């Protein structure tokens, strides 16, 4: 496999993970009524902090893929 194909595949996966982290925060900020779960909701501050950190890690991985 060529290097550009490996990089492109990694990029798509990383961008999708970053989208998922952002969507989780967005859903929390809109306060969409969730189905009646058996467990309590995660506090908003914890959700934003963890997903923000994961978003930074995803972007760092993206930089690591494309920069030598």
C-alpha positions in Angstrom: 0.0 0.0 0.0 1.2 3.5 -0.7 2.0 5.9 2.1 -0.7 8.4 0.9 -3.4 5.8 1.1 -2.4 4.9 4.7 -2.3 8.5 5.7 -5.7 9.2 4.1 -7.3 6.3 5.8 -5.8 7.4 9.2 -7.0 10.9 8.5 -10.6 9.8 7.8 -10.7 7.8 11.0 -9.2 10.6 13.1 -11.6 13.2 11.7 -14.5 10.9 12.4 -13.4 10.4 16.0 -13.1 14.2 16.4 -16.6 14.6 14.9 -17.9 12.1 17.5 -16.3 14.0 20.4 -17.7 17.3 19.2 -21.2 15.7 18.6 -21.2 14.4 22.2 -20.6 17.9 23.5 -23.0 19.5 21.1 -25.8 17.0 22.1 -25.1 17.8 25.8 -25.2 21.6 25.2 -28.6 21.3 23.4 -30.0 19.4 26.4 -31.7 16.8 24.2 -34.0 14.7 26.3 -32.3 11.3 26.4 -34.2 8.0 26.7 -34.9 7.1 30.3 -31.5 5.6 31.2 -30.8 3.4 34.2 -27.7 5.5 35.1 -27.3 9.2 35.9 -26.0 11.6 33.2 -22.4 12.5 33.3 -21.9 16.1 34.6 -21.5 18.6 31.8 -18.1 19.9 32.9 -16.7 16.3 32.9 -18.1 15.6 29.5 -16.7 18.8 28.0 -13.3 18.3 29.6 -12.9 14.7 28.6 -14.1 15.2 25.0 -12.1 18.4 24.6 -9.0 16.4 25.7 -9.8 13.6 23.3 -10.3 16.1 20.5 -6.9 17.6 21.1 -5.4 14.0 21.1 -7.1 13.3 17.8 -5.7 16.5 16.3 -2.2 15.7 17.6 -2.5 12.2 16.0 -3.5 13.9 12.7 -0.5 16.1 12.9 1.7 13.1 13.7 0.5 11.3 10.6 1.2 14.1 8.2 4.4 15.6 9.6 7.6 13.6 9.4 
